[in-house]
Amino acid sequence: MLVLLPPSEGKTPPRARGPQLDLDSLSSPGLNPVREKVLDALIEVSASTDAMQVLGVGASLDAEVARNVHLRSLPTGPAKHVYTGVLYAAAGLDRLTPTGRARAADAVRIVSGLWGLVAPDDRIPAYRLSMATHLPGLGHLPGVWRGPLGVELAERADGELVVDCRSATYLAAWHPPRSADWVQVRVLRELDGKRSVVSHNAKHTRGVLTRHLLTRRGRAPQDAEALARVAGELVGSVLLAVELGPATRGARTLELVVA
């Protein structure tokens, strides 16, 4: 099983005594040449007069953009502590048992516009960069990462269940191969018998599913049908229903229905 998560928009800076960034210490070292290029381009653009426009952020985030300039010297912390948005609060990657931590280390990967791919225990600084960004000299980040992520993940995903909790922005950076059992997780709200797509609550629900996959007893699901059965264990508590749709464009859709 491979669980793909997006990064959180908001990030918590590690404590000042943390070690500085060491790309060689990150998982997926084959991505380091591209990481170096994206990091250099981000530092350069963050120091420019049009940094806010290029990075697509408002004036309230000027301190975070300014922090980007010092990414190589800032303290780092485990990604599971740096990413602190709604999905990560629900997934609780920072409060797992030893067994859960081992499962997360093996199964969970976070797709990032800056790092390409990180594991929960990889040490990174807090940063501001969306996968939707077009970096001068490099281009649109999904296109920058698509090839390297394909090389990095092709063997890992081959024949595996891929539980895809990414948003559309990060989905553009890589699609699992046809040999994978690829399942995209979708969250719907049911009200008065009608269902509609939700956004904010979707992050929370995907986090709940991720935590359940890491903390439940028993073998991890090996295919889409088993994943649906495991998700069904949440019906009656946080979910109203779980439905698994047919394959479309290489992926099946697991619909999690909430109230």
Helices and strands as residue ranges (DSSP letters): E 2-5, G 23-25, G 29-31, H 32-46, H 51-55, G 59-61, H 62-68, E 77-78, H 79-82, H 86-91, H 98-107, E 108-112, E 116-118, E 123-124, E 134-135, E 139-140, H 141-157, E 161-164, H 168-171, E 181-191, E 194-197, H 200-215, H 224-232, E 241-244, E 251-258
